[in-house]
Amino acid sequence: MTDQSVQAQVSEKSLNVLKRFNFFLYGTIAILTSFFPLYFQEIGLSKVEIGMIMAGGPFISIFANPFWGYWSDRLQNVKRVLIMLLIGNLIATIIVFQTKEYVFIFALMLIFFFFNSPTFSQSNSLILNAIENTKHKFGAFRLWGSLGWAIIAVLAGPVLSWMGLLNLWVLYGIMMIVSLLFTIGLPQGRIASKAKRERQSYWKVMLSSKVFFVFVVLGVLISVPNSINQTFVSLYISNLGGSNELIGWSVFLSAIFEIPVFLLFDRFLKKSTKMMLGCLVAISLLFVVRWLLMSIVSGPLDIIFIQVLHCITFGGYYYVGTSLSAHLIPAEYRATGQAIYALTWGGISGIIAGLFGGWMFESLGPQTMYQICAVISVAGVIGFLSMWLAFSKRSELAS
């Protein structure tokens, strides 16, 4: 057996491990995302206090994402960075659950989010780097994350009903340890650059492409309502009389159908800026429809069925946005580019969602909150439509 064939075997083996790693990583994070707000409510925190905690995380991610993205690019070893993030995540989580004082919870959650918020952008970078110059597509790996998010979340509902929400940290800790075990066989995520380029700063990467910069800014308008929904949908279901099991099924239905969405994008999405912008216009319109439907629900089961739209809206935006970022930013700065893109979902938008979402939910009611979300999304549609029209005119002039 030649050295090349051995290397190919090792590469295929590590890519298979990468799929399993995504399954458990996304499933583990889904447990916290789905049940953290309910845990905080269980220990007596108000919705405004819960919103403040969830806003603190995105605030930290503004610094954490570029920090870890820079070190991934510099070390050219995304695997090592991911291991550090997961270990820090696990330790911080265990400590958070040992206190019930709001001030200490808030401070400890800032530490937790420093390690947790960059996890998805770094795992995306690892996938993109590992499949560089291969026949593999991004969606074939990312769909394992959706599968893990759906299956583990729906299983967590009855488990937590049996264990009790106060023992959420035990379930999360076990799943995080399993995720860490799968990092052993991961590829490093190194990108070989033919030309040695000067290391660019976070802001230089962000401003290196006007299209990327405008995309990031407009992305905030689409992601603020999504962050509000992600933070408060479980409380909305609970307030309408839904159980932990029903919340788990809500997460399951919102994620499981992302799999065919990713496979379809793998097959049909072209590496064309104009086509990707057109997809973002259509996806943003579906977000508007989704929030309008959420504003008129009459019971928890209505929310469960509306959550199916998550696979097309969030799943589609996530895939197209990741692909557009990789298309516009050079490969050797990919981790930084993905970190910047992640800020539109977990950074600025998360701060706005946490601060104002909690207030709107408590003071205006969830129906009005979702109506406001629809209006914000309309602004995003107008922005992406303007970008698409500008590119269409440019294409006509070029031809």
N, C-alpha and C positions, 0 to 999 in steps of 0.2 A: 504493500500500500504506500503510495507516494505521500510526501509531506502535504501536497495540495489537497489530496482526497481526505487526509486526516483532518486538515483544517476545515474542509467543507463539512465533514461530519460533526466536528465540534461546534461549528457555526449553526448548523441545523438544530443540534441538541440544545444550544443556548437559546435559540429563537423559540423553541417549544417551551422551555422554562419561562421565557418572557411572557408567553400567553397565560400560563398558570399563575405567574406572579401578578399580572393585571387582574385576573379573576379574584384573587384573595385581597389584593390591595384595595380595589374599588369596593368590594363587598364589605371590607372592614370599615372604610370611611363612611359607607352608606349607613352603617349602624349608628354612628354618632350623628350624622346629618339628619337622620330621620327621628331619632329619639332624644337628642341632647335638649331641645327646647322643652320636651315633656318632662325630662329629668329636672330641669331648672324650675319648672312650674311645680313639680312634686315637692321640692324642698322649700317652696314658699316665695319664689321670686315673681315679681310682676312682669307683665308683657313688655313694659318699657325697660325694665332692668335686663330682661332677656335680650331685647333689641340692642341695648348698649353693649352687652357682652359680645353679641354676634357682630357688632360694628367694630369692636376692638380688634378682632382677628383680621378683617380686611385692611384696617389701618396698618397693622404690623406687616401684612403681606406686601405693601408698597415698598418696604425696605427689604423684606425677606426674599421676595421673588428675584429682584435683580442681584442681590447678594449671592444667593445660591446659583443663579444662572451664570454669573461671572465666574464663579469657581468651577462650575462644570465645564465652561469653555476653556478656562485656563488649564485645568488639570487634564482635560480631554478624557475624563473618567466619570461618566454620569452614574455608573453603578456605585462607586464609592460615596458620592454625594447622597444618593438615595438611601444607602445604609445608614449614614449619619442622621438623615432626616427621620427615618423610621425609629431609630433608637431614641432620639430626642423626643419624638412624638409619644412613644410608649411611656417613657419616664414622666413626662409632663402630665399625661393623662391620669396616671395612677395617683400623682400628688393632688391634682385638681379634685378628685373624688373624695379626698380625705378631709375636706373642709366644707363648711356650710355658710361661712361668713362671706357676704357679697364682695367686700373689698378684696379679700384674699382670692376669691374665685376669679374676679376680674383680672387681677395681676397675674395669676397663674395661667389663665387662658391666653394672655398675651404671649407668654412663653410657649404654650402649646401651639398657637397659630404660627409662630416663627418657624417651627419645624413642619407643621401640617400643610400650610397654604401653598408651598412650592412643590408639593409631592406630585400632583397631577401634571404640571408643566414639565417637570423633570422626567417623569415616566414617558410623556409624549416625546421628549427629546431623545430618550433612550431608544424608543421604537424607531423614530425617524433616522437616527444615526445607524442603528443596527441593520435596517433594511436598505440603506443607501447602496445604489448600484446593484440591487438584487431584483428578482422578479416579484418579491413580496409587496403587498399594499398595506397602507396604514390601517385601514378599516378592519382587515383580517385579524389584527392584533388588538385594536381598541374595542372590538365587539366582545372580547373576553372580559373586559372591564364592565361593560353593560350587563353581561350575563351574571357576573359576580355580584354586581350592585342589586340586580333583580332577585336572584335566588337567595342570597344571604339575608337581604332585608326582609323578605317574606318569611323566612325561617326564624328571624330574630324576634318577630312579633309574639308568637306563642311562647318562645323561650323566655322572653322578658316578662310576659304575663305570669309565668311560673316562678321565675327568679325574683321578680320585682324590679322596678326601675332603679332603685337605689343600688342594685348590683350590676348596673350597666357596664361599669368599668371592668368587671371580671370577664364578661363576654368579649368586650372590645380588646382587652389585654391578650386573651387567648388567640384571637384572630390576628392581632398584630404580630405576635410571635410566629405564627404560621407564615405570614407574609415575609417576615425577616428570613425564615429558613429558605424560602425560594430565591432570595437574592444570591445564594451561594453559586448557583449555576448561570447567573445572568451574564450577558455580554457586557464589555466595559462601556460601549457607546462612544468609541473614539472615532473621530473623523480625520482621515489623512488629507492634509492640504498640500497641493502641489507647490503652491507658492506661499512663502512665509509672510503673512500680513501683520501689519501693526495692530496690536490689540485695541479694539474700539471700546469706548465707554458705553454705558447704558443709554445715555442720551443721544450719542452719535448713531448707535444702532437704530434707535427709535426714529430719528430724523433722517436716516439714510434713504428712506423712500417716502415721498409725499403721500402716496397711496396708502402705505402701511400706517402712517401717522393719522390720516383722516379716518381710516378703518378703525383704529384703536379708539379714537375720540367718539365716533358714532356708535361703537360697540357698547359704550357705557349706557347709552339711551335704551338699548335692547336688554342689557344685562341687569339694570337696576330693578325692573319689574320681576325678572326671573329670580334675582337674589331675594327679593321680598317674599315671593312665593315659596322659595326653598326654605326660608327661615320660618315662615308662619303657617304653611299648609297643614302641618301635623297638628298645630294648635287649632286651626280652623275645623279640621275633621273631628278633633276631640270635643270642641265646644258644641258641635252639632250632634254629639252623641256617639261618635265613632270610637271603636275599641283599638287597642294596640295591634291586634291582628289585621284590622281594616287598614290601619296606617301602613303596615307591612305590605299588604296587597296593593295599596296606592303606589308605593315605591316600585313594586314588582311590575305593574302595568306601565309605569312611566319609563322603565328602563328596558324591559325585555324586547320591545319592538324597535329599539335602537339598532338591534343586530341586522335585520334586513335593510334598514336605512343606510348603515355603514357599508354593507355589501353592494347596494345599489350605487352609492357614491363611488366606491372602488371601481365599479364597472363603467360608469358613465361620466363621472366628473373629469373634465379635461383641465390640464394645467394652463388655464387661460384666465387672466385677470378679469376680463369682461364677463366670461361665463360664471365665475365665482361670485362676482358682484350681483349678477342677475339672480343667482340662487339666494343670496342674502336678502334681496328685495322680497322674494316670495316667502322666505322663512319668516321675515319680520312681519309680513302681513298675517301669517298664521298665528304669530304671537299675539297680535291685536285681537284676533278672533278668540284665542284661548282665554285672555284676561276678561273679555266681555262675557264669555260663558261662565267664568268663575264668579262674576258679580251677580249672577241671577240664580245660583244654585239654591235648592230648598232642603237638601239633606246630604249626609256624608257620602251616600252612594253616587250622587251626581258628580261629586269631586273625583271619585275613583275613576269614572269613565272619562271625564275631561282630562285627567292626568295622562291618558293614552297619547294625547297631542304632544306631550313632552318629548316623545321619541323623535317626532318630526321637527319640532321647534328647537329644543336644546340640542338634540342629537345632530340635526342638520347644521345648525349654527356652529356647533363645536367642531364638526368635521371640516366644514368649509373654511372656518376661521383658522384652524390649525394648518390646513393645506395652503391657504392664502399666505399665512405668515411664513411658512417654509418656502413658498414660491418667491416671495419678495425679499427675504433676508438670506445672505450668503450662508452656506452650510456650516462654516467654522464659527459663526456667531449664532447658531440656531438655538442653543439653550437660552441665550439672552433674549432672542426674539420671541421664543415661546413664553418666557417669563413676563415679557411686556404684554403679550396677548392675554396671559392669565390675569393680569391686573384689571382688565376690563370686566372679568367675571368675579374675581375674589378680592379686588382692591378697592378702587374708588367707588364702584357700584355697590360693593358690599357695605361700605361705610354709610352711604346714603340710605341703603335698604335697612340697615340695622337701626340707625338713628330715627329716620322718619317712618319706617315701616311699623315699628312698635307703637309709635304715637298714633299713626293712622288706624291701626288695628284696634287700639284701646279707645280712642276718642271719636273716630268717625265710623268705625265698624268695618268689617272685612269687605262688604259689598262696595262701599265707596272707595276703599283702598284699591280694589281691583279695577274699578272704573278709571281711577287716576293712572294705574299701571297701563291701561289700554291707551290713554292719551299720550303718555310718555313714549310708548312703542310706536305710535303714529309718527312722532317726530323722527324716530330712527328710520322708519320706512321712507319718509321724504328725503332724508339724507342719503341713504343707499341708492334710492331711485335717481337722485341727482348725479351721483358718481357714475352709475351705470349709463345714464344718458350722455354724460361727458365722454366716457370711453367709446360709446357707440359712434358719436360724432367724430372722434379722433380716428377711429377705424375707417370711417367713410372717407375722410380726408386723405388718409394714407393710401387707400386704394384708388 
